[in-house]
Amino acid sequence: MLGILLALALGAAAYLWLTTTRWQESSSEWESNARELGDEVASLTAELGATAADLETAKTQLDAAQTRIDELANEKAQLGDDQAVSDQYLDYQQRVSEAAGTVALSLDRCIDGQAQLIEYLRDADSYDPDELSRFASDVDDLCSSAKDANTRLQSALDG
Amino acid sequence: MNRHHGRAPRGSLRRTRTSVAHAAVALVLVAGTTAGCGVLPPLPDPVPAPSSLVPDEAATLLDGEPADATVDDTSLRPMAVRIRNVQCDGVSTGSGFALDARTLVTNRHVVESSRSLEIATYDGQDIEVEEILATDVADLALVRTTADLPAHPELADDDPEQGDDVTVVGYPEGGRLTLSRGTVLGTTDDPLYSNLGQVLLTDAEVEPGSSGSAALDDDAEVIGVVYAKADGGRSLLVPVSTLDSLLDDAGTFAPLDGCDGG
């Protein structure tokens, strides 16, 4: 009886010794894992810090690039506006020049008509009075139109 | 005689004491062994590799949003466009924003009486205009383009509430692309009589040239279209509900004649 009990006690002692040894080994492995992971965390923290610094630099560069893009887009837009205004001014000048040419031509034709009328009147007896009168009326109309065109042109230039 | 009767024999007493001691040791061992089976620690589980202890997925914020899901100024800019309206007797500028890849929204008064319309994106690229459409019931117009626009926002489902944040993205005075922030002050009757129904009043600062700008909420969704500057540095918006209802009615927007009849 005592022998059996002694064997049981020895068995329990052996199991406790084995358990203690295994737990010591396990604890050691966990500690090793913890140290490895700790090293990894430290490494990643350092990398994160470096990456954060890179990100901050990239953000600064992005902001600078965005600002430059805005500036260039704005400069281009302002030049485009100026160009559009200049084009309109040139177009206006061209239309004024064309109008002035037309008025000048009308006035020339008026002068020519009046000169021709004077020529006819110097020798009025040689012409049909009705036709002479109609020619004089046409010259008046032509000159009246030329004067009106000139007046409108002057008004436009003054405006 | 009495002493003999009063004591047990010596040899008998020693045997009795030995038996008791053996029983006690046996009891302790049995009790210890029996109890020990219940309290003895188990053997440890195998230790996993360090790599298997690291989670596969990154942590997320409490509200479930990814950490980088914020709306910043940079993401708002590409939706804006600058509009140059070359008229028969002058040049004016305004703003607009993309509704989809080839359609942009602006004000009617920004694009009317036009001889040619010139669109520029936030980064200065020129976009050709294909068609100009406008409606008579609100100060709104649509411009179809021949090339894709860089980005377009979503329209909000509902009009904003009083006190909601608003960001206006446009080109005040025809200058640089600008973000102007403020809050929604409420609704009001249109003082210019150019829109049916109520319009929105905000304290986001705008200037001539801001007309047609997108007004955005905190989710970068369109809540209105700037169409006028009011007294006291306030601004007037065509609400998104008006824009939405007009877009749903295909016949509302009609081609707009230019200043030379074209």
Interface residues (C-beta under 8 A of the other chain):
Chain A: M1 L2 L5 L6 L8 A9 A12 Y15 L16 L18 T19 R22 W23 E25 S26 E29 W30 N33 E36 L37 E40 L62 Q66 I69 D70 E71 L72 A73 N74 K76 A77 Q78 G80 D81 A84 V85 D87 Q88
Chain B: H22 V25 A26 L29 V30 G32 T33 G36 L40 P41 P42 L43 P44 D45 V47 P48 A49 P50 L53 V54 T74 R77 R82 R84 V86 D89 G90 V91 T93 E118 A120 T121 Y122 D123 G124 Y171 G174 G175 R176 L177
